[in-house]
Amino acid sequence: MILRGGPAAPVLTGLQHLPADARPREKLLARGAGALADAELLALLLRTGLPGQGVLALAQSLLERFGGLAGLLNAGADGLKAVKGLGPAKRAELAAVLEIARRVLAETLAERPAFEQPQRVKDYLALHLRGLDHEVFAVMFLDAQHRLITLETLFRGTLTHTSVHPREIARRALGLNAAAVVLAHNHPSGVAEPSRADELLTGAVRQALQLVDVRVLDHVVVGGATCVSFAERGLL
């Protein structure tokens, strides 16, 4: 005689299988978002895991794969397509989170002078430049009160090199009626330490912009987990 059981119990991969006091949503509401670990915050967005892998384990594996929240968010919707378990809806949500963070910082920088909030400047640039697999050179164009007009990526390069033309920066600054700029570029290697070539380039851009009465307030190098400010280093 063969005994046939009922349907197998569903495997819970979301947050509902966790004890109430360990669920990220309840923990956030009770203690604030700052009490949550990165994996817990990410799990709130993902909501469900994969068969055999709970959502917290999935969140942790994603953080390890992309080198943390910054790397994950900067991978973008296209960069996440190859990740099993991340369908279009979840990829869109992650991309939306990054864009919201960018816009919040942009609004803040547009309201107050950039030099009054140097950490927010670095955070804003990191959200745009960190995690890229090629080098780019971007410029924050500022008005006469040093508030943000716009951030534009003007030059793109290879893994280790980008050709930058100071005259093009000066031309764009004039077109935007900018009074000052903050230069920025990334090091895909993850090491934010400025090179001698970075210092020479900064000098060349400063000279070109001086001719059109535009100040260079800073040059920020974005690496893996850190940003280096030329102004803070006394290199300007």
C-alpha positions, 0 to 999 in steps of 0.5 A, spaced: 500 500 500 502 506 497 501 512 502 500 519 498 501 525 502 498 532 500 501 537 497 508 539 499 508 545 504 511 552 500 518 554 502 518 561 505 523 565 502 520 572 504 520 575 511 514 572 514 518 566 516 522 570 521 521 571 528 517 578 529 522 582 532 527 580 527 523 582 521 527 588 518 520 592 517 518 591 524 525 593 526 525 599 522 518 601 525 520 600 532 528 603 532 529 607 526 532 605 519 539 606 522 538 600 526 538 596 520 544 592 517 545 593 509 542 586 508 536 588 512 535 594 508 536 591 501 531 585 504 525 590 505 526 592 497 527 585 495 521 582 499 522 575 497 528 570 496 529 564 491 527 557 492 532 554 498 535 561 499 531 566 504 531 574 502 536 576 507 541 571 504 539 573 497 540 580 500 547 578 503 549 575 497 548 581 492 552 585 497 558 581 496 557 580 489 557 587 488 561 590 493 556 593 497 550 597 496 553 603 492 556 597 487 549 594 487 545 600 486 550 603 481 550 597 477 543 599 474 537 596 471 541 593 465 547 591 470 542 587 474 539 583 468 544 577 469 542 576 477 538 570 478 532 572 482 532 579 480 526 580 475 524 587 471 520 589 477 526 588 482 531 591 478 526 597 477 525 598 484 533 598 485 534 603 480 529 608 482 532 608 489 539 610 486 535 616 482 531 618 488 538 619 492 541 622 487 535 627 486 535 629 494 542 630 494 541 635 487 536 639 490 540 640 497 546 642 493 541 647 488 539 650 494 545 651 498 552 653 496 556 647 495 562 649 499 558 649 505 556 642 504 563 638 502 561 631 504 554 632 500 558 634 494 562 627 495 556 623 496 553 626 490 558 625 486 559 618 488 552 616 487 554 618 480 561 615 479 562 609 483 562 602 481 563 604 473 567 599 469 570 605 465 573 612 467 569 618 466 570 625 467 564 629 470 563 637 472 558 640 477 557 647 474 555 652 479 552 659 479 554 665 482 552 663 489 556 656 488 549 652 488 548 646 483 546 648 476 547 641 473 552 635 473 554 633 466 559 627 464 563 630 459 568 625 457 568 617 457 574 613 457 577 606 458 579 602 464 585 607 466 584 613 461 580 618 459 582 624 454 579 631 457 579 637 453 579 643 458 577 648 452 570 644 452 569 644 459 570 652 458 565 652 453 560 648 456 561 653 463 560 659 458 553 656 455 551 654 462 553 661 465 556 658 470 561 662 475 564 656 478 565 648 477 567 642 481 571 637 477 570 629 478 572 623 475 572 616 478 578 610 478 575 604 476 581 600 480 577 602 486 583 606 489 581 614 490 588 616 490 590 622 485 595 621 480 600 626 478 597 626 471 590 628 475 594 634 478 597 636 472 590 635 468 587 640 474 592 645 473 590 645 465 583 646 467 584 651 472 588 655 467 583 654 461 577 656 466 581 662 469 580 665 462 573 665 462 572 667 469 570 661 472 573 658 478 575 651 480 573 649 487 575 642 487 576 636 484 574 630 487 576 623 485 571 617 486 574 610 488 571 604 491 569 606 498 572 613 498 572 620 495 579 624 495 578 632 495 583 636 492 581 642 496 581 638 502 588 635 500 591 642 499 592 641 492 588 647 489 
